[in-house]
């Protein structure tokens, strides 16, 4: 198991990191002082992430990949801890797809009204091929504004070829859904099929068309497609990120029928340094260490900073429904 290298994206930047192949899974390691190993593109991996942790960790320790701790999740619906390793509760935002009608009837009235509003205002939503025309539409959306969700938008300023390449992963098991207004792409979703579920890798719409509610229409179409394919879950990243339990994005998910499903995420020390790191709780990161009230003040301060920074461009202010979905640990 010689050490190789693999590309991952961290905060929208593509970087090359050490990697090793174990049981057909690419394990990568990142970090400066303490190196954390994890499964590359974890949420796109089919089947169990780790079937036998003991054997897996033994192979990882014997490999030439230098890491201090290894983290992996237990895939829902098996949410009861199965392994004797330290764990924290992770979570995902998911729609349980029993039927489109059941999802629709349980939505708040305002959410159903927003889907109807999109249709009344001329928004057409359909599954679309990922070709150059669609990629150019994505590129235009990504370069509409430099700030989204109160922070610098990762994909703003990237050239067409970069945007196309970054959205072209897992095409053999993906669907793209486009929201069109007067033949212009104003929003899109990328869904990747994993086992019997669909995971949203990207969901984004133009701020200037917020009044047409394309995001609500896109989610409705995604649930419809999942129902047609008889899938179990439509997954939209995490519901809460650490102690950050209040945000416009979480509220958008809640209003569109997503619920929080908790599952164990294991943290296995591989070295003494990794053991100390876990015992101090540092593996939780800033979102898991600081209280929700403090995080709220920090995010507000960040949003204020970017508003000042982009004051000359007023459309850069975030709208509640515009968002970017992060899928998997490698996107942190």
One Martini backbone bead per residue (centre of mass of N, CA, C, O) as a GRO file, in nm:
protein
  332
    1UNK     BB    1   0.069   0.054   0.030
    2UNK     BB    2   0.142   0.310  -0.124
    3UNK     BB    3   0.197   0.635  -0.140
    4UNK     BB    4  -0.007   0.882  -0.264
    5UNK     BB    5  -0.223   1.096  -0.461
    6UNK     BB    6  -0.493   1.340  -0.406
    7UNK     BB    7  -0.784   1.513  -0.483
    8UNK     BB    8  -0.922   1.794  -0.309
    9UNK     BB    9  -1.175   1.998  -0.150
   10UNK     BB   10  -1.108   2.317   0.017
   11UNK     BB   11  -1.291   2.576   0.017
   12UNK     BB   12  -1.290   2.538  -0.318
   13UNK     BB   13  -1.006   2.410  -0.320
   14UNK     BB   14  -0.761   2.246  -0.499
   15UNK     BB   15  -0.585   1.970  -0.356
   16UNK     BB   16  -0.287   1.790  -0.270
   17UNK     BB   17  -0.275   1.464  -0.113
   18UNK     BB   18  -0.219   1.214   0.068
   19UNK     BB   19  -0.256   0.858  -0.029
   20UNK     BB   20  -0.456   0.550   0.015
   21UNK     BB   21  -0.537   0.210  -0.059
   22UNK     BB   22  -0.832   0.063   0.109
   23UNK     BB   23  -1.061  -0.137   0.021
   24UNK     BB   24  -1.132   0.060  -0.231
   25UNK     BB   25  -1.032   0.312  -0.059
   26UNK     BB   26  -0.966   0.650  -0.031
   27UNK     BB   27  -0.708   0.771   0.176
   28UNK     BB   28  -0.672   1.076   0.345
   29UNK     BB   29  -0.448   1.355   0.450
   30UNK     BB   30  -0.481   1.622   0.691
   31UNK     BB   31  -0.283   1.873   0.820
   32UNK     BB   32  -0.044   1.993   1.032
   33UNK     BB   33   0.007   1.894   1.329
   34UNK     BB   34  -0.259   1.721   1.279
   35UNK     BB   35  -0.340   1.423   1.116
   36UNK     BB   36  -0.625   1.347   0.913
   37UNK     BB   37  -0.805   1.062   0.833
   38UNK     BB   38  -1.004   0.994   0.532
   39UNK     BB   39  -1.261   0.952   0.319
   40UNK     BB   40  -1.294   1.011   0.006
   41UNK     BB   41  -1.590   1.112  -0.063
   42UNK     BB   42  -1.782   0.971   0.144
   43UNK     BB   43  -2.087   1.041   0.033
   44UNK     BB   44  -2.009   0.862  -0.245
   45UNK     BB   45  -2.000   0.599  -0.097
   46UNK     BB   46  -2.064   0.269  -0.132
   47UNK     BB   47  -2.163   0.133   0.124
   48UNK     BB   48  -1.964   0.068   0.358
   49UNK     BB   49  -1.709   0.235   0.485
   50UNK     BB   50  -1.664   0.027   0.737
   51UNK     BB   51  -1.670  -0.308   0.816
   52UNK     BB   52  -1.367  -0.358   0.960
   53UNK     BB   53  -1.193  -0.169   1.170
   54UNK     BB   54  -0.955  -0.342   1.262
   55UNK     BB   55  -0.840  -0.409   0.979
   56UNK     BB   56  -0.831  -0.123   0.865
   57UNK     BB   57  -0.641   0.007   1.080
   58UNK     BB   58  -0.406  -0.183   1.041
   59UNK     BB   59  -0.352  -0.102   0.747
   60UNK     BB   60  -0.310   0.199   0.803
   61UNK     BB   61  -0.065   0.170   0.996
   62UNK     BB   62   0.112   0.008   0.772
   63UNK     BB   63   0.118   0.234   0.612
   64UNK     BB   64   0.262   0.541   0.465
   65UNK     BB   65   0.045   0.697   0.604
   66UNK     BB   66   0.054   0.995   0.786
   67UNK     BB   67  -0.135   0.962   1.087
   68UNK     BB   68  -0.323   1.040   1.398
   69UNK     BB   69  -0.618   1.008   1.272
   70UNK     BB   70  -0.943   0.840   1.230
   71UNK     BB   71  -1.236   0.899   1.027
   72UNK     BB   72  -1.578   0.764   1.052
   73UNK     BB   73  -1.887   0.655   0.943
   74UNK     BB   74  -2.223   0.559   1.004
   75UNK     BB   75  -2.458   0.442   0.799
   76UNK     BB   76  -2.752   0.510   0.724
   77UNK     BB   77  -2.994   0.354   0.924
   78UNK     BB   78  -2.743   0.276   1.112
   79UNK     BB   79  -2.748   0.447   1.431
   80UNK     BB   80  -2.632   0.235   1.606
   81UNK     BB   81  -2.367   0.165   1.770
   82UNK     BB   82  -2.110  -0.089   1.659
   83UNK     BB   83  -1.841   0.036   1.774
   84UNK     BB   84  -1.532   0.036   1.981
   85UNK     BB   85  -1.530   0.371   1.952
   86UNK     BB   86  -1.493   0.682   1.941
   87UNK     BB   87  -1.775   0.921   1.942
   88UNK     BB   88  -1.987   1.128   1.747
   89UNK     BB   89  -2.257   1.313   1.659
   90UNK     BB   90  -2.386   1.318   1.359
   91UNK     BB   91  -2.541   1.470   1.058
   92UNK     BB   92  -2.843   1.489   0.851
   93UNK     BB   93  -3.025   1.615   0.579
   94UNK     BB   94  -3.357   1.467   0.526
   95UNK     BB   95  -3.571   1.302   0.302
   96UNK     BB   96  -3.835   1.091   0.333
   97UNK     BB   97  -3.921   0.883   0.054
   98UNK     BB   98  -4.238   0.777   0.020
   99UNK     BB   99  -4.373   1.041  -0.120
  100UNK     BB  100  -4.457   1.321  -0.275
  101UNK     BB  101  -4.732   1.368  -0.144
  102UNK     BB  102  -4.640   1.347   0.150
  103UNK     BB  103  -4.439   1.577   0.140
  104UNK     BB  104  -4.635   1.800   0.046
  105UNK     BB  105  -4.851   1.778   0.282
  106UNK     BB  106  -4.608   1.849   0.510
  107UNK     BB  107  -4.586   2.123   0.425
  108UNK     BB  108  -4.581   2.431   0.449
  109UNK     BB  109  -4.770   2.665   0.305
  110UNK     BB  110  -4.536   2.853   0.212
  111UNK     BB  111  -4.382   2.638   0.048
  112UNK     BB  112  -4.604   2.573  -0.156
  113UNK     BB  113  -4.631   2.865  -0.255
  114UNK     BB  114  -4.340   2.886  -0.373
  115UNK     BB  115  -4.372   2.672  -0.592
  116UNK     BB  116  -4.611   2.810  -0.734
  117UNK     BB  117  -4.471   3.080  -0.786
  118UNK     BB  118  -4.263   2.982  -0.984
  119UNK     BB  119  -4.466   2.896  -1.203
  120UNK     BB  120  -4.620   3.172  -1.230
  121UNK     BB  121  -4.322   3.316  -1.305
  122UNK     BB  122  -4.190   3.102  -1.531
  123UNK     BB  123  -4.069   2.848  -1.401
  124UNK     BB  124  -3.865   2.585  -1.528
  125UNK     BB  125  -3.839   2.236  -1.433
  126UNK     BB  126  -3.557   2.014  -1.518
  127UNK     BB  127  -3.400   1.766  -1.651
  128UNK     BB  128  -3.047   1.783  -1.744
  129UNK     BB  129  -2.784   1.797  -1.933
  130UNK     BB  130  -2.426   1.776  -1.913
  131UNK     BB  131  -2.321   2.043  -2.083
  132UNK     BB  132  -2.193   2.327  -2.203
  133UNK     BB  133  -2.448   2.494  -2.158
  134UNK     BB  134  -2.490   2.421  -1.862
  135UNK     BB  135  -2.207   2.506  -1.764
  136UNK     BB  136  -2.244   2.806  -1.841
  137UNK     BB  137  -2.474   2.852  -1.642
  138UNK     BB  138  -2.314   2.788  -1.387
  139UNK     BB  139  -2.093   3.000  -1.428
  140UNK     BB  140  -2.286   3.243  -1.407
  141UNK     BB  141  -2.391   3.188  -1.123
  142UNK     BB  142  -2.111   3.181  -0.974
  143UNK     BB  143  -2.055   3.496  -1.101
  144UNK     BB  144  -2.261   3.695  -0.971
  145UNK     BB  145  -2.143   3.671  -0.666
  146UNK     BB  146  -1.900   3.692  -0.394
  147UNK     BB  147  -2.146   3.661  -0.177
  148UNK     BB  148  -2.248   3.397   0.051
  149UNK     BB  149  -2.369   3.343   0.355
  150UNK     BB  150  -2.169   3.575   0.467
  151UNK     BB  151  -1.946   3.483   0.244
  152UNK     BB  152  -1.717   3.379   0.055
  153UNK     BB  153  -1.740   3.252  -0.262
  154UNK     BB  154  -1.578   2.984  -0.388
  155UNK     BB  155  -1.667   3.010  -0.719
  156UNK     BB  156  -1.577   3.284  -0.753
  157UNK     BB  157  -1.377   3.355  -1.045
  158UNK     BB  158  -1.397   3.114  -1.210
  159UNK     BB  159  -1.346   2.941  -1.475
  160UNK     BB  160  -1.504   2.741  -1.691
  161UNK     BB  161  -1.326   2.483  -1.674
  162UNK     BB  162  -1.331   2.459  -1.367
  163UNK     BB  163  -1.635   2.439  -1.324
  164UNK     BB  164  -1.681   2.195  -1.504
  165UNK     BB  165  -1.489   1.995  -1.360
  166UNK     BB  166  -1.619   2.021  -1.065
  167UNK     BB  167  -1.917   1.917  -1.189
  168UNK     BB  168  -1.808   1.624  -1.334
  169UNK     BB  169  -1.865   1.433  -1.111
  170UNK     BB  170  -2.027   1.137  -1.118
  171UNK     BB  171  -2.198   1.114  -1.392
  172UNK     BB  172  -2.296   0.804  -1.394
  173UNK     BB  173  -2.464   0.900  -1.096
  174UNK     BB  174  -2.623   1.158  -1.219
  175UNK     BB  175  -2.826   1.459  -1.172
  176UNK     BB  176  -2.964   1.741  -1.342
  177UNK     BB  177  -3.129   2.041  -1.230
  178UNK     BB  178  -3.322   2.294  -1.388
  179UNK     BB  179  -3.384   2.649  -1.372
  180UNK     BB  180  -3.606   2.833  -1.585
  181UNK     BB  181  -3.598   3.169  -1.748
  182UNK     BB  182  -3.630   3.239  -2.049
  183UNK     BB  183  -3.399   3.009  -2.110
  184UNK     BB  184  -3.260   3.064  -1.835
  185UNK     BB  185  -3.029   2.976  -1.606
  186UNK     BB  186  -3.110   3.019  -1.238
  187UNK     BB  187  -3.080   2.708  -1.149
  188UNK     BB  188  -2.937   2.423  -0.953
  189UNK     BB  189  -2.890   2.061  -0.944
  190UNK     BB  190  -2.685   1.805  -0.787
  191UNK     BB  191  -2.723   1.451  -0.811
  192UNK     BB  192  -2.610   1.172  -0.618
  193UNK     BB  193  -2.602   0.826  -0.634
  194UNK     BB  194  -2.636   0.634  -0.322
  195UNK     BB  195  -2.747   0.364  -0.341
  196UNK     BB  196  -3.082   0.455  -0.214
  197UNK     BB  197  -2.978   0.753  -0.269
  198UNK     BB  198  -2.969   1.119  -0.261
  199UNK     BB  199  -2.710   1.365  -0.318
  200UNK     BB  200  -2.636   1.694  -0.263
  201UNK     BB  201  -2.372   1.876  -0.411
  202UNK     BB  202  -2.557   2.100  -0.560
  203UNK     BB  203  -2.712   2.431  -0.476
  204UNK     BB  204  -2.822   2.698  -0.697
  205UNK     BB  205  -2.896   3.056  -0.723
  206UNK     BB  206  -3.005   3.349  -0.823
  207UNK     BB  207  -3.052   3.640  -0.659
  208UNK     BB  208  -3.222   3.810  -0.877
  209UNK     BB  209  -3.445   3.545  -0.862
  210UNK     BB  210  -3.578   3.511  -0.578
  211UNK     BB  211  -3.885   3.592  -0.635
  212UNK     BB  212  -3.922   3.294  -0.793
  213UNK     BB  213  -3.831   3.045  -0.624
  214UNK     BB  214  -3.617   2.819  -0.737
  215UNK     BB  215  -3.534   2.645  -0.491
  216UNK     BB  216  -3.812   2.521  -0.430
  217UNK     BB  217  -3.849   2.392  -0.712
  218UNK     BB  218  -3.597   2.210  -0.703
  219UNK     BB  219  -3.670   2.038  -0.458
  220UNK     BB  220  -3.936   1.927  -0.570
  221UNK     BB  221  -3.806   1.783  -0.811
  222UNK     BB  222  -3.615   1.601  -0.650
  223UNK     BB  223  -3.836   1.444  -0.502
  224UNK     BB  224  -3.976   1.339  -0.755
  225UNK     BB  225  -3.735   1.176  -0.863
  226UNK     BB  226  -3.702   0.995  -0.612
  227UNK     BB  227  -3.982   0.869  -0.633
  228UNK     BB  228  -3.948   0.744  -0.918
  229UNK     BB  229  -3.679   0.576  -0.804
  230UNK     BB  230  -3.728   0.463  -0.513
  231UNK     BB  231  -3.610   0.622  -0.280
  232UNK     BB  232  -3.528   0.703   0.052
  233UNK     BB  233  -3.322   0.957   0.023
  234UNK     BB  234  -3.275   1.312   0.059
  235UNK     BB  235  -2.960   1.474   0.070
  236UNK     BB  236  -2.853   1.792   0.258
  237UNK     BB  237  -2.629   1.755   0.423
  238UNK     BB  238  -2.639   1.927   0.702
  239UNK     BB  239  -2.827   2.058   0.961
  240UNK     BB  240  -2.586   2.075   1.162
  241UNK     BB  241  -2.286   2.266   1.267
  242UNK     BB  242  -2.237   2.170   1.539
  243UNK     BB  243  -2.338   2.456   1.733
  244UNK     BB  244  -2.483   2.547   1.465
  245UNK     BB  245  -2.847   2.577   1.491
  246UNK     BB  246  -2.866   2.872   1.346
  247UNK     BB  247  -3.008   2.930   1.017
  248UNK     BB  248  -3.119   2.990   0.702
  249UNK     BB  249  -3.056   2.706   0.596
  250UNK     BB  250  -3.199   2.538   0.813
  251UNK     BB  251  -3.475   2.668   0.762
  252UNK     BB  252  -3.503   2.581   0.469
  253UNK     BB  253  -3.499   2.280   0.523
  254UNK     BB  254  -3.738   2.265   0.713
  255UNK     BB  255  -3.951   2.395   0.508
  256UNK     BB  256  -3.863   2.138   0.296
  257UNK     BB  257  -3.870   1.852   0.477
  258UNK     BB  258  -3.625   1.840   0.648
  259UNK     BB  259  -3.433   1.623   0.860
  260UNK     BB  260  -3.274   1.508   1.143
  261UNK     BB  261  -2.999   1.268   1.125
  262UNK     BB  262  -2.839   1.062   1.340
  263UNK     BB  263  -2.485   0.961   1.367
  264UNK     BB  264  -2.196   0.797   1.389
  265UNK     BB  265  -1.862   0.931   1.457
  266UNK     BB  266  -1.543   0.820   1.431
  267UNK     BB  267  -1.239   0.832   1.652
  268UNK     BB  268  -0.911   0.716   1.573
  269UNK     BB  269  -0.623   0.664   1.719
  270UNK     BB  270  -0.271   0.635   1.593
  271UNK     BB  271  -0.146   0.827   1.808
  272UNK     BB  272  -0.058   1.013   2.070
  273UNK     BB  273  -0.143   1.278   1.944
  274UNK     BB  274  -0.431   1.184   1.871
  275UNK     BB  275  -0.523   1.118   2.160
  276UNK     BB  276  -0.493   1.406   2.272
  277UNK     BB  277  -0.676   1.549   2.070
  278UNK     BB  278  -0.935   1.397   2.154
  279UNK     BB  279  -0.931   1.446   2.467
  280UNK     BB  280  -0.958   1.773   2.407
  281UNK     BB  281  -1.170   1.810   2.154
  282UNK     BB  282  -1.030   1.917   1.875
  283UNK     BB  283  -1.196   1.749   1.653
  284UNK     BB  284  -1.453   1.949   1.650
  285UNK     BB  285  -1.382   2.225   1.631
  286UNK     BB  286  -1.516   2.537   1.640
  287UNK     BB  287  -1.822   2.444   1.612
  288UNK     BB  288  -1.785   2.231   1.870
  289UNK     BB  289  -1.667   2.436   2.103
  290UNK     BB  290  -1.845   2.668   2.067
  291UNK     BB  291  -2.096   2.840   2.142
  292UNK     BB  292  -2.375   2.940   1.983
  293UNK     BB  293  -2.361   3.243   2.064
  294UNK     BB  294  -2.072   3.291   1.961
  295UNK     BB  295  -2.111   3.199   1.671
  296UNK     BB  296  -2.326   3.406   1.599
  297UNK     BB  297  -2.140   3.654   1.632
  298UNK     BB  298  -1.926   3.569   1.426
  299UNK     BB  299  -2.112   3.550   1.175
  300UNK     BB  300  -2.210   3.843   1.188
  301UNK     BB  301  -1.931   3.971   1.159
  302UNK     BB  302  -1.869   3.847   0.886
  303UNK     BB  303  -2.111   3.961   0.732
  304UNK     BB  304  -2.040   4.256   0.784
  305UNK     BB  305  -1.765   4.258   0.645
  306UNK     BB  306  -1.876   4.179   0.358
  307UNK     BB  307  -2.066   4.417   0.326
  308UNK     BB  308  -1.844   4.631   0.333
  309UNK     BB  309  -1.665   4.509   0.104
  310UNK     BB  310  -1.950   4.509  -0.096
  311UNK     BB  311  -2.096   4.792  -0.112
  312UNK     BB  312  -2.064   4.843  -0.430
  313UNK     BB  313  -2.235   4.549  -0.428
  314UNK     BB  314  -2.554   4.491  -0.332
  315UNK     BB  315  -2.611   4.192  -0.460
  316UNK     BB  316  -2.414   4.034  -0.249
  317UNK     BB  317  -2.634   3.982  -0.073
  318UNK     BB  318  -2.787   3.747   0.099
  319UNK     BB  319  -3.017   3.500   0.052
  320UNK     BB  320  -3.183   3.253   0.219
  321UNK     BB  321  -3.182   3.032  -0.040
  322UNK     BB  322  -2.893   3.069  -0.092
  323UNK     BB  323  -2.667   2.790  -0.167
  324UNK     BB  324  -2.427   2.543  -0.045
  325UNK     BB  325  -2.330   2.213  -0.079
  326UNK     BB  326  -2.181   1.986   0.145
  327UNK     BB  327  -1.992   1.685   0.072
  328UNK     BB  328  -1.825   1.574   0.305
  329UNK     BB  329  -1.523   1.591   0.463
  330UNK     BB  330  -1.347   1.701   0.214
  331UNK     BB  331  -1.514   1.995   0.226
  332UNK     BB  332  -1.403   2.155   0.489
   0.00000   0.00000   0.00000
